[in-house]
Amino acid sequence: MTLDMDTPALLRKFPRVATLNDGQQVTIRPLHPDDDTALHQFFLRVPEEDRFYLNNDVTAPEVIQEFTDNISLDVAIPLVAVSGDKIIADSTLHRSRRASRRHVGELRIVVDPEYRGRGLGARLIDELIQLGVDLGLERVVFELVDRREMPAIQAAKAAGFEEVAVLEGRVRDMYGIMQDLVILELPLEEEDPPHLDF
Ligand SMILES: CC(C)(COP(=O)(O)OP(=O)(O)OC[C@H]1O[C@@H](n2cnc3c(N)ncnc32)[C@H](O)[C@@H]1OP(=O)(O)O)[C@@H](O)C(=O)NCCC(=O)NCCS
């Protein structure tokens, strides 16, 4: 695989069916430009204490419209899980535009509260890790808020991520209390290592 493999080619394996722990089947697929309403409705179902730590105000329809109108796969590959017409999870593999940092991907993931604890988060983490491998990334990371994003920290550790740094007091939580930012990393195996002559 080469770094910067043709991203649309990478997405040809979708849509994919995921079977949750209780047997329910849902679909995992890339976000579409016409998902704006469903994505907005999804984020309105996410509790404020989870939304507070996201990068954007996802309750604002114009913010969601911006996401769906400007899908730029070289910066963020968005995968959603859907059940019928409903989006039930949103997840992204982000990459820096800076050449010096394009070998690292950052994962972000939010599951509808009604669908949590059924294996969907773990499945999406696996899908994003595999996209990272297919893109030739060297590592993927999560940046999570200690004490406030504990299920995500546990899910990352269950997927093989290891805590590599703790930035003390980096985040002010929704109660105004300073919390640590936990950086978790997973090095990715090169499937087909290049042969280098020196
Ligand atoms: C983190 C999150 C995505 C997990 O999704 P999920 O579908 O519930 O996860 P899964 O059911 O696949 O569980 C995967 C692992 O996560 C951990 N986990 C999930 N929920 C947990 C909880 N409430 N407490 C502790 N660990 C938990 C477990 O290790 C679990 O593995 P196990 O079932 O084998 O024990 C979900 O809780 C969420 O959307 N949280 C809010 C958003 C967030 O914090 N995102 C991270 C920032 S981008």
The ligand as an SDF file (V2000), in Angstrom:
LIG
                    3D

 48 50  0  0  0  0  0  0  0  0999 V2000
  -17.2310    5.5170   23.2350 C   0  0  0  0  0  0  0  0  0  0  0  0
  -18.4100    5.0000   22.4690 C   0  0  0  0  0  0  0  0  0  0  0  0
  -18.2380    5.3820   21.0000 C   0  0  0  0  0  0  0  0  0  0  0  0
  -18.4380    3.4710   22.5810 C   0  0  0  0  0  0  0  0  0  0  0  0
  -19.4600    2.9860   21.7120 O   0  0  0  0  0  0  0  0  0  0  0  0
  -20.2520    1.6250   22.0370 P   0  0  0  0  0  0  0  0  0  0  0  0
  -20.9830    1.2370   20.8130 O   0  0  0  0  0  0  0  0  0  0  0  0
  -21.0260    1.7600   23.2900 O   0  0  0  0  0  0  0  0  0  0  0  0
  -19.0130    0.6180   22.2940 O   0  0  0  0  0  0  0  0  0  0  0  0
  -19.0470   -0.9700   22.2860 P   0  0  0  0  0  0  0  0  0  0  0  0
  -20.3730   -1.4850   22.7320 O   0  0  0  0  0  0  0  0  0  0  0  0
  -18.5440   -1.4310   20.9790 O   0  0  0  0  0  0  0  0  0  0  0  0
  -17.9800   -1.2960   23.3950 O   0  0  0  0  0  0  0  0  0  0  0  0
  -16.5970   -1.3960   23.0640 C   0  0  0  0  0  0  0  0  0  0  0  0
  -15.7810   -1.3560   24.3390 C   0  0  0  0  0  0  0  0  0  0  0  0
  -15.8810   -0.0660   24.9020 O   0  0  0  0  0  0  0  0  0  0  0  0
  -15.8320   -0.1650   26.3050 C   0  0  0  0  0  0  0  0  0  0  0  0
  -17.0620    0.4420   26.8230 N   0  0  0  0  0  0  0  0  0  0  0  0
  -18.1910    0.7010   26.1270 C   0  0  0  0  0  0  0  0  0  0  0  0
  -19.0780    1.3150   26.9310 N   0  0  0  0  0  0  0  0  0  0  0  0
  -18.4810    1.4170   28.1330 C   0  0  0  0  0  0  0  0  0  0  0  0
  -18.8660    1.9830   29.3670 C   0  0  0  0  0  0  0  0  0  0  0  0
  -20.0660    2.5550   29.5150 N   0  0  0  0  0  0  0  0  0  0  0  0
  -17.9880    1.9520   30.3880 N   0  0  0  0  0  0  0  0  0  0  0  0
  -16.7770    1.3900   30.2430 C   0  0  0  0  0  0  0  0  0  0  0  0
  -16.3500    0.8480   29.0820 N   0  0  0  0  0  0  0  0  0  0  0  0
  -17.1930    0.8650   28.0570 C   0  0  0  0  0  0  0  0  0  0  0  0
  -15.6960   -1.6310   26.6350 C   0  0  0  0  0  0  0  0  0  0  0  0
  -14.3190   -1.9170   26.7370 O   0  0  0  0  0  0  0  0  0  0  0  0
  -16.2780   -2.2780   25.4220 C   0  0  0  0  0  0  0  0  0  0  0  0
  -15.7570   -3.5390   25.1850 O   0  0  0  0  0  0  0  0  0  0  0  0
  -16.5120   -4.8310   25.8320 P   0  0  0  0  0  0  0  0  0  0  0  0
  -17.9550   -4.7040   25.4670 O   0  0  0  0  0  0  0  0  0  0  0  0
  -15.8280   -5.9740   25.1500 O   0  0  0  0  0  0  0  0  0  0  0  0
  -16.2700   -4.7410   27.2840 O   0  0  0  0  0  0  0  0  0  0  0  0
  -19.7460    5.5650   23.0210 C   0  0  0  0  0  0  0  0  0  0  0  0
  -19.7820    5.3350   24.4190 O   0  0  0  0  0  0  0  0  0  0  0  0
  -19.9230    7.0410   22.7620 C   0  0  0  0  0  0  0  0  0  0  0  0
  -20.4460    7.4320   21.7110 O   0  0  0  0  0  0  0  0  0  0  0  0
  -19.5100    7.9020   23.7270 N   0  0  0  0  0  0  0  0  0  0  0  0
  -19.7030    9.3390   23.6000 C   0  0  0  0  0  0  0  0  0  0  0  0
  -18.7990    9.9720   22.5740 C   0  0  0  0  0  0  0  0  0  0  0  0
  -17.3290    9.9120   22.9300 C   0  0  0  0  0  0  0  0  0  0  0  0
  -16.9130   10.0540   24.0600 O   0  0  0  0  0  0  0  0  0  0  0  0
  -16.5320    9.7330   21.8770 N   0  0  0  0  0  0  0  0  0  0  0  0
  -15.1040    9.7670   21.9910 C   0  0  0  0  0  0  0  0  0  0  0  0
  -14.5800   11.0890   21.5870 C   0  0  0  0  0  0  0  0  0  0  0  0
  -14.3930   11.2760   19.8650 S   0  0  0  0  0  0  0  0  0  0  0  0
  1  2  1  0
  2  3  1  0
  2  4  1  0
  2 36  1  0
  4  5  1  0
  5  6  1  0
  6  7  2  0
  6  8  1  0
  6  9  1  0
  9 10  1  0
 10 11  2  0
 10 12  1  0
 10 13  1  0
 13 14  1  0
 14 15  1  0
 15 16  1  0
 15 30  1  0
 16 17  1  0
 17 18  1  0
 17 28  1  0
 18 19  1  0
 18 27  1  0
 19 20  2  0
 20 21  1  0
 21 22  1  0
 21 27  2  0
 22 23  1  0
 22 24  2  0
 24 25  1  0
 25 26  2  0
 26 27  1  0
 28 29  1  0
 28 30  1  0
 30 31  1  0
 31 32  1  0
 32 33  2  0
 32 34  1  0
 32 35  1  0
 36 37  1  0
 36 38  1  0
 38 39  2  0
 38 40  1  0
 40 41  1  0
 41 42  1  0
 42 43  1  0
 43 44  2  0
 43 45  1  0
 45 46  1  0
 46 47  1  0
 47 48  1  0
M  END
$$$$
